[in-house]
Amino acid sequence: MTKLKHIKNLLIGGPSTGKSTVLEALSDRGHWCFPEISREVTLEARQLGIEHLFLDEPLKFSEMLLKGRIKQFEEAKTLNTKQVFIDRGIPDVTAYMNHFNEEYPSEFEEANRTYRYDNVFLFPIWNDIYTRDNERFEDLELARNLQDALIKTYQDLDYKLIEVPKSRIYERIEFILNTIQE
């Protein structure tokens, strides 16, 4: 029996660029998808009385994210499917930490080198769809700066970023699916 090669397709971009919406639509079409876990971590911290875990304890928040994203990566390898879609990746953690000039242990960089994605789709900042909510603390300027940090981090790790066009959800999905078919 041949072992199935799992192609890990990563969706990255600044806050409110449409990643989660596209991921949900891909899931609705029957694709295996792993959602962004930062909201889950944030809500869990709020239940413990910590309003903004990333702002109050950035290293703890980042450690929780890293652990969760590694778990997603490992779980993706066990699925009986060829294509897997993941909302935000392991290098996002160091991109954010670097942007905010926060220190972190060497294990973070080791994880970036150990766990590699096959395709990285970059969702550009898009003023028309940007929104803030209870879990998203970033204003549009900060979102742009975080986008720059993400791009630098992934390029420094030798990823080729595939920019997703600013268009309707179904067109973005078709772009992604057509790209991975090539």
C-alpha angles and dihedrals in degrees: 000000000000117000112241114243109225115214109208111210112193126202114206137168143116122298117298098013096129101263097129093044092053091044091053090050091049089051090050087056090056101262121139107252136178114206128222109276102198093089089052091051091046093050091047090053091049090055086056091051098259107127099192110015093178092053096038100039108010096170093051090047091049093047089053091049093048092050091048094047092049088050090053091048092051093045090052089061091059098054123107094233136090100221124049125180121208128190106222125349143229095270090057087075095060092040090059094042091050092048091054092042092241121155121233137176122270090252088078092061091042089055090052090056097040101048110054128182124217099217129017116199114197117209108204125224107271117190093199094063101032114122137165126219142165094290098036109075097169121107119212094267092052090046089056091049092049089049089055090049091051093050092049093047095049093043090049086055089054097251119152105225117217109206114220112218121245099250144112117315095252090050091051090050092049090049091053095044093046090049094053092047092063 
